[in-house]
Amino acid sequence: MESWTHDGLERDPALAAALRDAYGDPPETDWDALRGAMVASAELPLARLRRTQRTSRQSPRQTRLRALVPLAAAAGVVGIAFALGAREPEPRITAADRAQVEQILNESIPDVAELVTGQTGSEQLLNAAIGS
């Protein structure tokens, strides 16, 4: 039994009836939705193909120069960071002010040996710190 005619347009009516009995009537095809899905799935591969064709048309010199642009930008950023970090920062306070602050701190903070041995009146401070 031949299911297709020579021109391929007519189906076998017995096969069509058997399929309709087994699976029911075939659903209507939404050709617009099918076309939209195919276009959406092909969009990214086609864009990649266009990009590779566009880059393959460039000369080797253009390709090398195109690769140097990000490297030049990175070198510029590193150069600026190096230039800003290379100079020594100016002190915010003078040496005389620094010496005066150190002197005040040395006179106001008791020595650790004095705290441990209790030679001055800081034995109470040590006991308070320990919690006894």
One Martini backbone bead per residue (centre of mass of N, CA, C, O) as a GRO file, in nm:
protein
  132
    1MET     BB    1   0.094   0.037   0.026
    2GLU     BB    2   0.066   0.368  -0.069
    3SER     BB    3   0.104   0.682   0.101
    4TRP     BB    4   0.212   0.823  -0.158
    5THR     BB    5   0.231   1.006  -0.412
    6HIS     BB    6   0.418   1.131  -0.660
    7ASP     BB    7   0.374   1.439  -0.553
    8GLY     BB    8   0.326   1.437  -0.220
    9LEU     BB    9   0.011   1.549  -0.132
   10GLU     BB   10  -0.118   1.272  -0.071
   11ARG     BB   11  -0.278   1.067   0.149
   12ASP     BB   12  -0.354   0.800   0.330
   13PRO     BB   13  -0.670   0.732   0.444
   14ALA     BB   14  -0.616   0.489   0.638
   15LEU     BB   15  -0.389   0.622   0.804
   16ALA     BB   16  -0.547   0.871   0.891
   17ALA     BB   17  -0.773   0.715   1.041
   18ALA     BB   18  -0.587   0.564   1.245
   19LEU     BB   19  -0.466   0.818   1.373
   20ARG     BB   20  -0.733   0.949   1.461
   21ASP     BB   21  -0.819   0.711   1.647
   22ALA     BB   22  -0.560   0.718   1.835
   23TYR     BB   23  -0.519   1.068   1.864
   24GLY     BB   24  -0.690   1.229   1.697
   25ASP     BB   25  -0.706   1.533   1.611
   26PRO     BB   26  -0.512   1.757   1.489
   27PRO     BB   27  -0.368   2.030   1.563
   28GLU     BB   28  -0.337   2.346   1.520
   29THR     BB   29  -0.119   2.550   1.352
   30ASP     BB   30   0.108   2.802   1.472
   31TRP     BB   31   0.301   2.970   1.260
   32ASP     BB   32   0.382   3.230   1.413
   33ALA     BB   33   0.498   3.094   1.667
   34LEU     BB   34   0.705   2.919   1.522
   35ARG     BB   35   0.861   3.150   1.387
   36GLY     BB   36   0.933   3.305   1.649
   37ALA     BB   37   1.095   3.072   1.781
   38MET     BB   38   1.307   3.047   1.555
   39VAL     BB   39   1.414   3.336   1.565
   40ALA     BB   40   1.497   3.336   1.865
   41SER     BB   41   1.698   3.085   1.845
   42ALA     BB   42   1.875   3.229   1.597
   43GLU     BB   43   1.988   3.505   1.692
   44LEU     BB   44   2.261   3.443   1.836
   45PRO     BB   45   2.408   3.274   1.616
   46LEU     BB   46   2.389   3.498   1.399
   47ALA     BB   47   2.549   3.712   1.554
   48ARG     BB   48   2.810   3.548   1.569
   49LEU     BB   49   2.847   3.514   1.266
   50ARG     BB   50   2.866   3.815   1.199
   51ARG     BB   51   3.111   3.874   1.377
   52THR     BB   52   3.312   3.678   1.244
   53GLN     BB   53   3.287   3.807   0.964
   54ARG     BB   54   3.379   4.093   1.046
   55THR     BB   55   3.662   4.006   1.167
   56SER     BB   56   3.766   3.856   0.904
   57ARG     BB   57   3.779   4.130   0.729
   58GLN     BB   58   4.006   4.211   0.885
   59SER     BB   59   4.300   4.302   0.937
   60PRO     BB   60   4.569   4.218   1.122
   61ARG     BB   61   4.622   4.507   1.218
   62GLN     BB   62   4.339   4.566   1.334
   63THR     BB   63   4.339   4.333   1.537
   64ARG     BB   64   4.584   4.427   1.703
   65LEU     BB   65   4.475   4.710   1.774
   66ARG     BB   66   4.220   4.606   1.918
   67ALA     BB   67   4.390   4.461   2.148
   68LEU     BB   68   4.544   4.730   2.258
   69VAL     BB   69   4.329   4.901   2.399
   70PRO     BB   70   4.300   4.758   2.680
   71LEU     BB   71   4.603   4.774   2.747
   72ALA     BB   72   4.625   5.084   2.747
   73ALA     BB   73   4.418   5.135   2.967
   74ALA     BB   74   4.560   4.973   3.191
   75ALA     BB   75   4.827   5.134   3.181
   76GLY     BB   76   4.701   5.405   3.260
   77VAL     BB   77   4.596   5.322   3.539
   78VAL     BB   78   4.869   5.234   3.655
   79GLY     BB   79   5.016   5.505   3.613
   80ILE     BB   80   4.834   5.676   3.793
   81ALA     BB   81   4.866   5.510   4.053
   82PHE     BB   82   5.174   5.546   4.067
   83ALA     BB   83   5.182   5.858   4.070
   84LEU     BB   84   5.006   5.889   4.332
   85GLY     BB   85   5.193   5.681   4.516
   86ALA     BB   86   5.497   5.797   4.494
   87ARG     BB   87   5.440   6.020   4.664
   88GLU     BB   88   5.486   6.175   4.953
   89PRO     BB   89   5.323   6.245   5.220
   90GLU     BB   90   5.218   6.490   5.406
   91PRO     BB   91   5.239   6.603   5.704
   92ARG     BB   92   4.998   6.697   5.946
   93ILE     BB   93   5.228   6.720   6.154
   94THR     BB   94   5.465   6.829   6.335
   95ALA     BB   95   5.742   6.748   6.510
   96ALA     BB   96   5.675   6.911   6.765
   97ASP     BB   97   5.390   6.799   6.806
   98ARG     BB   98   5.474   6.502   6.828
   99ALA     BB   99   5.656   6.533   7.080
  100GLN     BB  100   5.434   6.641   7.268
  101VAL     BB  101   5.246   6.394   7.255
  102GLU     BB  102   5.452   6.185   7.359
  103GLN     BB  103   5.499   6.321   7.633
  104ILE     BB  104   5.208   6.305   7.737
  105LEU     BB  105   5.182   5.997   7.717
  106ASN     BB  106   5.426   5.918   7.899
  107GLU     BB  107   5.312   6.070   8.159
  108SER     BB  108   5.007   5.936   8.171
  109ILE     BB  109   5.128   5.653   8.136
  110PRO     BB  110   5.190   5.382   8.290
  111ASP     BB  111   5.397   5.150   8.368
  112VAL     BB  112   5.402   4.810   8.355
  113ALA     BB  113   5.582   4.752   8.600
  114GLU     BB  114   5.414   4.918   8.799
  115LEU     BB  115   5.152   4.753   8.774
  116VAL     BB  116   5.267   4.475   8.865
  117THR     BB  117   5.423   4.563   9.139
  118GLY     BB  118   5.285   4.821   9.288
  119GLN     BB  119   5.459   5.093   9.347
  120THR     BB  120   5.220   5.236   9.295
  121GLY     BB  121   4.871   5.331   9.295
  122SER     BB  122   4.796   5.087   9.062
  123GLU     BB  123   4.680   4.829   9.203
  124GLN     BB  124   4.382   4.895   9.170
  125LEU     BB  125   4.375   4.889   8.862
  126LEU     BB  126   4.458   4.593   8.832
  127ASN     BB  127   4.223   4.469   8.995
  128ALA     BB  128   4.002   4.588   8.815
  129ALA     BB  129   4.091   4.444   8.552
  130ILE     BB  130   4.072   4.147   8.669
  131GLY     BB  131   3.826   4.134   8.905
  132SER     BB  132   3.921   4.144   9.236
   0.00000   0.00000   0.00000
